[in-house]
Amino acid sequence: MIAFLENLKALAFLLIFISSIVYYWQLKLLKRKRKLSKSEMAMYVINLIAPFTYAFIYIILLLGT
């Protein structure tokens, strides 16, 4: 049961990771068409940084085990 929940957690994080990349691409396309609002720009920056941060932490956790 615990292994199933850990796999489910990993799947959820993977979906969040992919979603943030897709949303970043959408905001990037929108940025080309018009100027982004402050909230859109904040989401753009967060989605730019978040996938790399997640991947870095994930690699550190894999190397630590």
Helices and strands as residue ranges (DSSP letters): H 2-33, H 38-64
